Amino acid sequence: MHTTARVRARRQRGAPFPITIRPTAADAMIARAIARNTAPAPEEIARTLTWGADEKVLLALAAAGWLASRGRGASLERAGNHALLVTVAASLLPHGLKLLFNQTRPDRLTVAGHANGIPISGKRDDAFPSGHALHMGALASAAATLPAGARRPIQALAVGLSLTRVMVLAHWTSDVIAGFGLGALLERLLRLWTGYPGDDPPRGKAR
């Protein structure tokens, strides 16, 4: 049975889930403005950039980073463990939440937008929360431990990639804000398990 059929059956039985979430007035206003004023070229750019926050790309990068951190000292190994665990958890959490919540993506509610280059993204009712933004919130939170010279561009990149999900109307603005916040919270909670960003133990002085 298809997912939509299962959802319809649960509704007929009066099941509490999934919960339908409706966009806010601000969400609708922003989406309408994008749909009216966009064009194929900027939409294609945004659609390309949004791959930078895709879970498959990030899982591959986290796995490569984990392998590269082996044997490089306790601090780097801890960072590699943390990055991989956070990326896996940030990939699983949105899928679970989308079983609990239904929200129609803005790209399914526009005609003018498609004429102006808006693409079709994902499943119709999987708007909340933004998985891409959840990953980026976790990245921005983890980057808070870095020096300002590295922290600021990473956090700016995380915010920018999250906003591409609004630009292509894959998500409402509130979906992106919620996803970003959930990602930051998830990263902070997982620090309790991984011990990130602990330092290498001090070495004894050479005799």
FIKOLZA-1660 file (N, C-alpha, C; in steps of 0.1 Angstrom, whole numbers, plus 5000, padded with zeros to 4 digits):
% residues 207
   i   px   py   pz ch aa at
   1 5008 4988 5000  A  M  N
   1 5000 5000 5000  A  M CA
   1 5009 5012 5000  A  M  C
   2 5005 5023 4992  A  H  N
   2 5013 5035 4991  A  H CA
   2 5012 5043 5004  A  H  C
   3 5022 5051 5007  A  T  N
   3 5022 5060 5019  A  T CA
   3 5010 5068 5020  A  T  C
   4 5005 5074 5009  A  T  N
   4 4993 5083 5009  A  T CA
   4 4981 5075 5013  A  T  C
   5 4980 5062 5009  A  A  N
   5 4969 5054 5012  A  A CA
   5 4969 5050 5027  A  A  C
   6 4981 5048 5032  A  R  N
   6 4982 5045 5047  A  R CA
   6 4978 5057 5055  A  R  C
   7 4983 5069 5051  A  V  N
   7 4979 5081 5058  A  V CA
   7 4964 5083 5058  A  V  C
   8 4958 5081 5046  A  R  N
   8 4943 5082 5045  A  R CA
   8 4936 5072 5054  A  R  C
   9 4941 5060 5055  A  A  N
   9 4935 5050 5063  A  A CA
   9 4936 5054 5078  A  A  C
  10 4948 5059 5082  A  R  N
  10 4949 5063 5096  A  R CA
  10 4940 5075 5099  A  R  C
  11 4938 5084 5090  A  R  N
  11 4928 5095 5093  A  R CA
  11 4914 5090 5094  A  R  C
  12 4910 5080 5086  A  Q  N
  12 4897 5075 5087  A  Q CA
  12 4895 5067 5100  A  Q  C
  13 4905 5061 5106  A  R  N
  13 4904 5055 5119  A  R CA
  13 4905 5064 5130  A  R  C
  14 4908 5077 5127  A  G  N
  14 4909 5087 5138  A  G CA
  14 4922 5087 5145  A  G  C
  15 4932 5082 5139  A  A  N
  15 4945 5081 5145  A  A CA
  15 4951 5095 5147  A  A  C
  16 4959 5098 5158  A  P  N
  16 4964 5111 5161  A  P CA
  16 4974 5116 5151  A  P  C
  17 4981 5107 5144  A  F  N
  17 4991 5111 5135  A  F CA
  17 4988 5106 5121  A  F  C
  18 4993 5113 5111  A  P  N
  18 5001 5125 5112  A  P CA
  18 4993 5138 5115  A  P  C
  19 5000 5147 5121  A  I  N
  19 4994 5160 5124  A  I CA
  19 4996 5170 5112  A  I  C
  20 4985 5176 5108  A  T  N
  20 4987 5186 5097  A  T CA
  20 4991 5199 5102  A  T  C
  21 5002 5205 5096  A  I  N
  21 5007 5218 5099  A  I CA
  21 5004 5227 5088  A  I  C
  22 4999 5239 5091  A  R  N
  22 4996 5249 5080  A  R CA
  22 5006 5260 5081  A  R  C
  23 5010 5265 5069  A  P  N
  23 5020 5276 5069  A  P CA
  23 5014 5289 5076  A  P  C
  24 5023 5297 5081  A  T  N
  24 5019 5310 5087  A  T CA
  24 5016 5320 5076  A  T  C
  25 5010 5331 5080  A  A  N
  25 5007 5342 5071  A  A CA
  25 5021 5347 5065  A  A  C
  26 5031 5348 5073  A  A  N
  26 5044 5352 5069  A  A CA
  26 5050 5343 5059  A  A  C
  27 5048 5329 5062  A  D  N
  27 5053 5319 5052  A  D CA
  27 5047 5321 5038  A  D  C
  28 5034 5323 5038  A  A  N
  28 5026 5324 5026  A  A CA
  28 5031 5337 5018  A  A  C
  29 5033 5348 5025  A  M  N
  29 5036 5360 5019  A  M CA
  29 5050 5359 5013  A  M  C
  30 5060 5353 5020  A  I  N
  30 5073 5351 5014  A  I CA
  30 5073 5342 5002  A  I  C
  31 5066 5331 5003  A  A  N
  31 5065 5322 4992  A  A CA
  31 5059 5328 4979  A  A  C
  32 5048 5336 4981  A  R  N
  32 5042 5343 4970  A  R CA
  32 5051 5353 4963  A  R  C
  33 5059 5360 4972  A  A  N
  33 5069 5370 4966  A  A CA
  33 5079 5363 4958  A  A  C
  34 5084 5351 4963  A  I  N
  34 5094 5344 4955  A  I CA
  34 5088 5339 4942  A  I  C
  35 5076 5333 4943  A  A  N
  35 5070 5327 4931  A  A CA
  35 5068 5338 4920  A  A  C
  36 5065 5350 4924  A  R  N
  36 5062 5361 4915  A  R CA
  36 5075 5367 4909  A  R  C
  37 5085 5367 4916  A  N  N
  37 5097 5375 4912  A  N CA
  37 5109 5367 4908  A  N  C
  38 5109 5354 4909  A  T  N
  38 5120 5345 4905  A  T CA
  38 5121 5344 4890  A  T  C
  39 5131 5336 4886  A  A  N
  39 5133 5333 4872  A  A CA
  39 5141 5320 4871  A  A  C
  40 5141 5314 4859  A  P  N
  40 5148 5301 4858  A  P CA
  40 5163 5301 4862  A  P  C
  41 5170 5311 4859  A  A  N
  41 5185 5312 4862  A  A CA
  41 5187 5311 4877  A  A  C
  42 5182 5321 4885  A  P  N
  42 5184 5320 4899  A  P CA
  42 5179 5307 4905  A  P  C
  43 5168 5302 4900  A  E  N
  43 5163 5290 4906  A  E CA
  43 5172 5278 4903  A  E  C
  44 5178 5278 4892  A  E  N
  44 5188 5267 4888  A  E CA
  44 5200 5268 4897  A  E  C
  45 5205 5280 4900  A  I  N
  45 5216 5282 4909  A  I CA
  45 5213 5278 4923  A  I  C
  46 5201 5282 4928  A  A  N
  46 5197 5278 4941  A  A CA
  46 5195 5263 4942  A  A  C
  47 5190 5257 4932  A  R  N
  47 5188 5242 4932  A  R CA
  47 5201 5235 4932  A  R  C
  48 5211 5240 4925  A  T  N
  48 5225 5234 4925  A  T CA
  48 5231 5236 4939  A  T  C
  49 5230 5248 4945  A  L  N
  49 5236 5251 4958  A  L CA
  49 5230 5242 4969  A  L  C
  50 5217 5240 4968  A  T  N
  50 5211 5232 4978  A  T CA
  50 5216 5218 4980  A  T  C
  51 5223 5213 4970  A  W  N
  51 5229 5200 4971  A  W CA
  51 5240 5200 4982  A  W  C
  52 5246 5212 4985  A  G  N
  52 5256 5213 4995  A  G CA
  52 5251 5209 5009  A  G  C
  53 5238 5209 5011  A  A  N
  53 5232 5205 5024  A  A CA
  53 5224 5192 5023  A  A  C
  54 5226 5184 5012  A  D  N
  54 5219 5172 5010  A  D CA
  54 5225 5161 5020  A  D  C
  55 5217 5153 5025  A  E  N
  55 5221 5143 5035  A  E CA
  55 5231 5133 5029  A  E  C
  56 5229 5129 5016  A  K  N
  56 5238 5119 5010  A  K CA
  56 5252 5125 5009  A  K  C
  57 5253 5138 5005  A  V  N
  57 5266 5144 5003  A  V CA
  57 5273 5145 5017  A  V  C
  58 5265 5150 5027  A  L  N
  58 5271 5152 5040  A  L CA
  58 5275 5139 5047  A  L  C
  59 5267 5128 5045  A  L  N
  59 5271 5115 5050  A  L CA
  59 5284 5110 5044  A  L  C
  60 5286 5112 5031  A  A  N
  60 5298 5108 5025  A  A CA
  60 5310 5117 5030  A  A  C
  61 5308 5130 5032  A  L  N
  61 5319 5138 5038  A  L CA
  61 5322 5134 5052  A  L  C
  62 5312 5132 5060  A  A  N
  62 5314 5128 5074  A  A CA
  62 5321 5115 5075  A  A  C
  63 5318 5105 5067  A  A  N
  63 5325 5092 5067  A  A CA
  63 5339 5094 5063  A  A  C
  64 5342 5102 5053  A  A  N
  64 5355 5105 5048  A  A CA
  64 5363 5112 5060  A  A  C
  65 5357 5122 5066  A  G  N
  65 5364 5128 5077  A  G CA
  65 5366 5119 5089  A  G  C
  66 5357 5110 5092  A  W  N
  66 5359 5100 5102  A  W CA
  66 5371 5092 5099  A  W  C
  67 5372 5087 5087  A  L  N
  67 5384 5079 5083  A  L CA
  67 5397 5086 5084  A  L  C
  68 5396 5099 5080  A  A  N
  68 5409 5107 5080  A  A CA
  68 5413 5110 5094  A  A  C
  69 5404 5111 5104  A  S  N
  69 5407 5114 5117  A  S CA
  69 5413 5103 5125  A  S  C
  70 5413 5091 5120  A  R  N
  70 5418 5079 5128  A  R CA
  70 5433 5080 5129  A  R  C
  71 5438 5078 5142  A  G  N
  71 5452 5079 5144  A  G CA
  71 5458 5093 5144  A  G  C
  72 5450 5103 5145  A  R  N
  72 5455 5117 5144  A  R CA
  72 5454 5124 5157  A  R  C
  73 5453 5117 5168  A  G  N
  73 5452 5123 5181  A  G CA
  73 5437 5122 5187  A  G  C
  74 5436 5122 5200  A  A  N
  74 5423 5121 5206  A  A CA
  74 5413 5132 5202  A  A  C
  75 5418 5144 5201  A  S  N
  75 5409 5155 5198  A  S CA
  75 5403 5154 5184  A  S  C
  76 5412 5150 5174  A  L  N
  76 5407 5149 5161  A  L CA
  76 5398 5137 5159  A  L  C
  77 5401 5126 5166  A  E  N
  77 5393 5114 5166  A  E CA
  77 5379 5117 5172  A  E  C
  78 5379 5125 5183  A  R  N
  78 5367 5128 5189  A  R CA
  78 5358 5137 5180  A  R  C
  79 5364 5146 5173  A  A  N
  79 5357 5154 5163  A  A CA
  79 5352 5146 5152  A  A  C
  80 5360 5136 5147  A  G  N
  80 5355 5128 5136  A  G CA
  80 5343 5119 5141  A  G  C
  81 5344 5114 5153  A  N  N
  81 5332 5106 5158  A  N CA
  81 5320 5115 5160  A  N  C
  82 5322 5127 5165  A  H  N
  82 5311 5136 5167  A  H CA
  82 5304 5140 5153  A  H  C
  83 5312 5143 5144  A  A  N
  83 5307 5147 5131  A  A CA
  83 5299 5136 5124  A  A  C
  84 5304 5124 5125  A  L  N
  84 5297 5112 5119  A  L CA
  84 5284 5109 5126  A  L  C
  85 5284 5109 5139  A  L  N
  85 5272 5106 5147  A  L CA
  85 5262 5117 5145  A  L  C
  86 5266 5130 5145  A  V  N
  86 5256 5141 5143  A  V CA
  86 5250 5140 5129  A  V  C
  87 5258 5137 5119  A  T  N
  87 5253 5136 5105  A  T CA
  87 5243 5125 5104  A  T  C
  88 5246 5113 5109  A  V  N
  88 5237 5102 5109  A  V CA
  88 5224 5105 5116  A  V  C
  89 5225 5111 5128  A  A  N
  89 5213 5114 5136  A  A CA
  89 5205 5125 5128  A  A  C
  90 5212 5135 5123  A  A  N
  90 5205 5146 5115  A  A CA
  90 5198 5141 5102  A  A  C
  91 5203 5129 5097  A  S  N
  91 5197 5123 5086  A  S CA
  91 5184 5115 5089  A  S  C
  92 5185 5109 5101  A  L  N
  92 5173 5101 5105  A  L CA
  92 5162 5109 5111  A  L  C
  93 5165 5119 5119  A  L  N
  93 5155 5126 5126  A  L CA
  93 5144 5132 5117  A  L  C
  94 5147 5139 5106  A  P  N
  94 5137 5145 5097  A  P CA
  94 5127 5134 5092  A  P  C
  95 5133 5122 5088  A  H  N
  95 5124 5112 5083  A  H CA
  95 5114 5107 5093  A  H  C
  96 5118 5106 5106  A  G  N
  96 5109 5103 5117  A  G CA
  96 5098 5114 5119  A  G  C
  97 5103 5126 5119  A  L  N
  97 5093 5137 5121  A  L CA
  97 5083 5138 5110  A  L  C
  98 5087 5135 5098  A  K  N
  98 5078 5137 5086  A  K CA
  98 5067 5126 5086  A  K  C
  99 5070 5115 5094  A  L  N
  99 5059 5105 5096  A  L CA
  99 5049 5110 5106  A  L  C
 100 5053 5120 5115  A  L  N
 100 5044 5125 5125  A  L CA
 100 5036 5138 5120  A  L  C
 101 5042 5145 5110  A  F  N
 101 5037 5157 5106  A  F CA
 101 5035 5158 5091  A  F  C
 102 5024 5163 5087  A  N  N
 102 5021 5166 5073  A  N CA
 102 5020 5181 5070  A  N  C
 103 5028 5185 5060  A  Q  N
 103 5026 5199 5056  A  Q CA
 103 5029 5199 5041  A  Q  C
 104 5020 5205 5033  A  T  N
 104 5022 5206 5019  A  T CA
 104 5033 5216 5015  A  T  C
 105 5042 5211 5006  A  R  N
 105 5053 5220 5002  A  R CA
 105 5048 5232 4994  A  R  C
 106 5054 5244 4996  A  P  N
 106 5049 5255 4988  A  P CA
 106 5050 5254 4973  A  P  C
 107 5059 5245 4968  A  D  N
 107 5060 5243 4954  A  D CA
 107 5048 5236 4948  A  D  C
 108 5040 5230 4956  A  R  N
 108 5028 5223 4951  A  R CA
 108 5016 5233 4951  A  R  C
 109 5018 5245 4956  A  L  N
 109 5006 5254 4957  A  L CA
 109 5008 5267 4948  A  L  C
 110 5018 5266 4939  A  T  N
 110 5020 5277 4930  A  T CA
 110 5019 5273 4915  A  T  C
 111 5013 5282 4907  A  V  N
 111 5013 5280 4893  A  V CA
 111 5023 5290 4887  A  V  C
 112 5022 5303 4891  A  A  N
 112 5031 5313 4886  A  A CA
 112 5046 5309 4889  A  A  C
 113 5049 5303 4900  A  G  N
 113 5062 5299 4904  A  G CA
 113 5068 5289 4894  A  G  C
 114 5060 5279 4890  A  H  N
 114 5066 5269 4881  A  H CA
 114 5068 5276 4867  A  H  C
 115 5060 5285 4863  A  A  N
 115 5062 5292 4851  A  A CA
 115 5075 5301 4851  A  A  C
 116 5079 5305 4863  A  N  N
 116 5091 5313 4865  A  N CA
 116 5103 5305 4869  A  N  C
 117 5102 5291 4868  A  G  N
 117 5114 5283 4870  A  G CA
 117 5115 5275 4883  A  G  C
 118 5104 5276 4892  A  I  N
 118 5104 5269 4904  A  I CA
 118 5103 5254 4901  A  I  C
 119 5113 5245 4907  A  P  N
 119 5112 5231 4904  A  P CA
 119 5103 5224 4914  A  P  C
 120 5101 5211 4912  A  I  N
 120 5094 5202 4921  A  I CA
 120 5104 5195 4930  A  I  C
 121 5101 5196 4944  A  S  N
 121 5110 5190 4953  A  S CA
 121 5103 5179 4962  A  S  C
 122 5110 5168 4963  A  G  N
 122 5106 5157 4973  A  G CA
 122 5091 5153 4972  A  G  C
 123 5086 5148 4983  A  K  N
 123 5072 5144 4984  A  K CA
 123 5063 5155 4988  A  K  C
 124 5051 5155 4983  A  R  N
 124 5042 5166 4984  A  R CA
 124 5040 5171 4999  A  R  C
 125 5038 5162 5008  A  D  N
 125 5034 5166 5022  A  D CA
 125 5046 5165 5032  A  D  C
 126 5058 5165 5027  A  D  N
 126 5070 5164 5036  A  D CA
 126 5077 5177 5038  A  D  C
 127 5070 5188 5039  A  A  N
 127 5076 5201 5041  A  A CA
 127 5082 5203 5055  A  A  C
 128 5076 5198 5065  A  F  N
 128 5081 5200 5079  A  F CA
 128 5087 5188 5085  A  F  C
 129 5099 5189 5090  A  P  N
 129 5108 5201 5090  A  P CA
 129 5118 5200 5078  A  P  C
 130 5126 5210 5075  A  S  N
 130 5135 5210 5065  A  S CA
 130 5147 5201 5069  A  S  C
 131 5150 5190 5063  A  G  N
 131 5161 5182 5066  A  G CA
 131 5174 5188 5063  A  G  C
 132 5175 5196 5052  A  H  N
 132 5187 5203 5048  A  H CA
 132 5190 5213 5059  A  H  C
 133 5180 5221 5063  A  A  N
 133 5183 5231 5074  A  A CA
 133 5187 5224 5087  A  A  C
 134 5181 5213 5090  A  L  N
 134 5185 5206 5102  A  L CA
 134 5200 5202 5102  A  L  C
 135 5205 5197 5091  A  H  N
 135 5219 5195 5089  A  H CA
 135 5227 5207 5091  A  H  C
 136 5223 5218 5085  A  M  N
 136 5230 5231 5085  A  M CA
 136 5230 5237 5099  A  M  C
 137 5219 5235 5107  A  G  N
 137 5219 5240 5121  A  G CA
 137 5229 5232 5129  A  G  C
 138 5230 5219 5127  A  A  N
 138 5240 5211 5134  A  A CA
 138 5254 5216 5131  A  A  C
 139 5256 5219 5118  A  L  N
 139 5270 5223 5113  A  L CA
 139 5273 5237 5120  A  L  C
 140 5263 5246 5120  A  A  N
 140 5266 5259 5125  A  A CA
 140 5268 5258 5140  A  A  C
 141 5261 5249 5147  A  S  N
 141 5264 5248 5161  A  S CA
 141 5277 5242 5164  A  S  C
 142 5281 5232 5157  A  A  N
 142 5294 5226 5159  A  A CA
 142 5306 5236 5156  A  A  C
 143 5303 5245 5146  A  A  N
 143 5314 5254 5142  A  A CA
 143 5316 5265 5153  A  A  C
 144 5306 5266 5163  A  A  N
 144 5308 5276 5173  A  A CA
 144 5320 5274 5182  A  A  C
 145 5326 5262 5181  A  T  N
 145 5338 5259 5189  A  T CA
 145 5351 5263 5182  A  T  C
 146 5350 5267 5170  A  L  N
 146 5361 5271 5162  A  L CA
 146 5365 5286 5164  A  L  C
 147 5377 5289 5160  A  P  N
 147 5381 5304 5161  A  P CA
 147 5372 5312 5151  A  P  C
 148 5371 5325 5154  A  A  N
 148 5362 5333 5146  A  A CA
 148 5365 5333 5131  A  A  C
 149 5378 5332 5127  A  G  N
 149 5381 5332 5113  A  G CA
 149 5375 5320 5106  A  G  C
 150 5374 5309 5112  A  A  N
 150 5367 5297 5106  A  A CA
 150 5353 5296 5109  A  A  C
 151 5349 5301 5121  A  R  N
 151 5335 5299 5125  A  R CA
 151 5326 5308 5117  A  R  C
 152 5329 5320 5115  A  R  N
 152 5320 5329 5108  A  R CA
 152 5316 5325 5093  A  R  C
 153 5326 5321 5085  A  P  N
 153 5322 5317 5071  A  P CA
 153 5315 5304 5071  A  P  C
 154 5318 5295 5080  A  I  N
 154 5310 5282 5081  A  I CA
 154 5296 5285 5085  A  I  C
 155 5294 5293 5095  A  Q  N
 155 5280 5296 5099  A  Q CA
 155 5272 5304 5088  A  Q  C
 156 5279 5313 5081  A  A  N
 156 5273 5320 5071  A  A CA
 156 5269 5311 5059  A  A  C
 157 5278 5301 5056  A  L  N
 157 5275 5291 5046  A  L CA
 157 5263 5283 5050  A  L  C
 158 5262 5279 5063  A  A  N
 158 5251 5271 5068  A  A CA
 158 5238 5278 5066  A  A  C
 159 5238 5291 5070  A  V  N
 159 5225 5299 5068  A  V CA
 159 5222 5300 5054  A  V  C
 160 5232 5303 5045  A  G  N
 160 5229 5305 5031  A  G CA
 160 5224 5293 5024  A  G  C
 161 5229 5281 5027  A  L  N
 161 5224 5269 5021  A  L CA
 161 5210 5265 5026  A  L  C
 162 5208 5269 5039  A  S  N
 162 5194 5267 5044  A  S CA
 162 5184 5275 5036  A  S  C
 163 5188 5287 5034  A  L  N
 163 5178 5297 5027  A  L CA
 163 5175 5292 5012  A  L  C
 164 5184 5284 5006  A  T  N
 164 5181 5280 4993  A  T CA
 164 5169 5271 4993  A  T  C
 165 5165 5265 5004  A  R  N
 165 5153 5256 5005  A  R CA
 165 5141 5265 5004  A  R  C
 166 5142 5277 5009  A  V  N
 166 5131 5287 5007  A  V CA
 166 5130 5292 4993  A  V  C
 167 5142 5295 4987  A  M  N
 167 5142 5301 4974  A  M CA
 167 5136 5291 4963  A  M  C
 168 5138 5278 4965  A  V  N
 168 5133 5269 4955  A  V CA
 168 5119 5264 4959  A  V  C
 169 5113 5270 4970  A  L  N
 169 5100 5267 4975  A  L CA
 169 5098 5252 4978  A  L  C
 170 5109 5246 4983  A  A  N
 170 5108 5232 4988  A  A CA
 170 5103 5233 5002  A  A  C
 171 5105 5244 5009  A  H  N
 171 5100 5245 5023  A  H CA
 171 5095 5259 5025  A  H  C
 172 5086 5260 5035  A  W  N
 172 5082 5273 5040  A  W CA
 172 5093 5279 5049  A  W  C
 173 5094 5292 5051  A  T  N
 173 5104 5298 5059  A  T CA
 173 5104 5292 5073  A  T  C
 174 5092 5289 5079  A  S  N
 174 5092 5284 5093  A  S CA
 174 5097 5270 5093  A  S  C
 175 5096 5262 5082  A  D  N
 175 5102 5248 5082  A  D CA
 175 5117 5249 5083  A  D  C
 176 5123 5259 5076  A  V  N
 176 5137 5261 5076  A  V CA
 176 5142 5265 5090  A  V  C
 177 5135 5275 5096  A  I  N
 177 5139 5280 5109  A  I CA
 177 5138 5268 5120  A  I  C
 178 5127 5261 5119  A  A  N
 178 5125 5250 5128  A  A CA
 178 5136 5239 5126  A  A  C
 179 5139 5236 5114  A  G  N
 179 5149 5226 5111  A  G CA
 179 5163 5230 5116  A  G  C
 180 5166 5243 5113  A  F  N
 180 5179 5248 5118  A  F CA
 180 5180 5248 5133  A  F  C
 181 5170 5252 5140  A  G  N
 181 5170 5251 5154  A  G CA
 181 5171 5237 5160  A  G  C
 182 5164 5228 5154  A  L  N
 182 5164 5214 5158  A  L CA
 182 5178 5208 5156  A  L  C
 183 5185 5212 5145  A  G  N
 183 5198 5207 5142  A  G CA
 183 5208 5212 5152  A  G  C
 184 5207 5225 5156  A  A  N
 184 5216 5230 5166  A  A CA
 184 5214 5223 5180  A  A  C
 185 5201 5221 5183  A  L  N
 185 5198 5214 5196  A  L CA
 185 5203 5200 5196  A  L  C
 186 5202 5193 5184  A  L  N
 186 5206 5179 5183  A  L CA
 186 5222 5178 5185  A  L  C
 187 5229 5188 5179  A  E  N
 187 5243 5188 5180  A  E CA
 187 5248 5190 5194  A  E  C
 188 5241 5199 5201  A  R  N
 188 5245 5202 5215  A  R CA
 188 5242 5190 5224  A  R  C
 189 5231 5183 5222  A  L  N
 189 5228 5171 5230  A  L CA
 189 5238 5160 5228  A  L  C
 190 5242 5158 5215  A  L  N
 190 5251 5147 5212  A  L CA
 190 5265 5150 5217  A  L  C
 191 5268 5162 5221  A  R  N
 191 5281 5165 5227  A  R CA
 191 5282 5157 5240  A  R  C
 192 5271 5156 5247  A  L  N
 192 5271 5149 5260  A  L CA
 192 5276 5134 5258  A  L  C
 193 5274 5129 5247  A  W  N
 193 5278 5115 5244  A  W CA
 193 5292 5114 5239  A  W  C
 194 5295 5123 5229  A  T  N
 194 5308 5122 5222  A  T CA
 194 5319 5129 5230  A  T  C
 195 5316 5138 5238  A  G  N
 195 5326 5146 5245  A  G CA
 195 5332 5157 5237  A  G  C
 196 5327 5160 5225  A  Y  N
 196 5332 5170 5216  A  Y CA
 196 5329 5184 5223  A  Y  C
 197 5338 5193 5223  A  P  N
 197 5351 5194 5216  A  P CA
 197 5363 5192 5224  A  P  C
 198 5363 5183 5233  A  G  N
 198 5374 5181 5243  A  G CA
 198 5388 5182 5236  A  G  C
 199 5398 5186 5244  A  D  N
 199 5412 5187 5239  A  D CA
 199 5420 5175 5242  A  D  C
 200 5431 5174 5235  A  D  N
 200 5440 5163 5237  A  D CA
 200 5446 5164 5252  A  D  C
 201 5448 5153 5259  A  P  N
 201 5454 5153 5272  A  P CA
 201 5468 5160 5271  A  P  C
 202 5471 5167 5282  A  P  N
 202 5484 5174 5282  A  P CA
 202 5496 5163 5282  A  P  C
 203 5506 5166 5275  A  R  N
 203 5517 5156 5274  A  R CA
 203 5527 5160 5285  A  R  C
 204 5534 5151 5291  A  G  N
 204 5544 5153 5300  A  G CA
 204 5556 5161 5294  A  G  C
 205 5563 5169 5302  A  K  N
 205 5575 5176 5297  A  K CA
 205 5586 5166 5293  A  K  C
 206 5593 5169 5282  A  A  N
 206 5604 5161 5279  A  A CA
 206 5615 5163 5289  A  A  C
 207 5622 5152 5292  A  R  N
 207 5633 5153 5302  A  R CA
 207 5646 5156 5294  A  R  C
% end
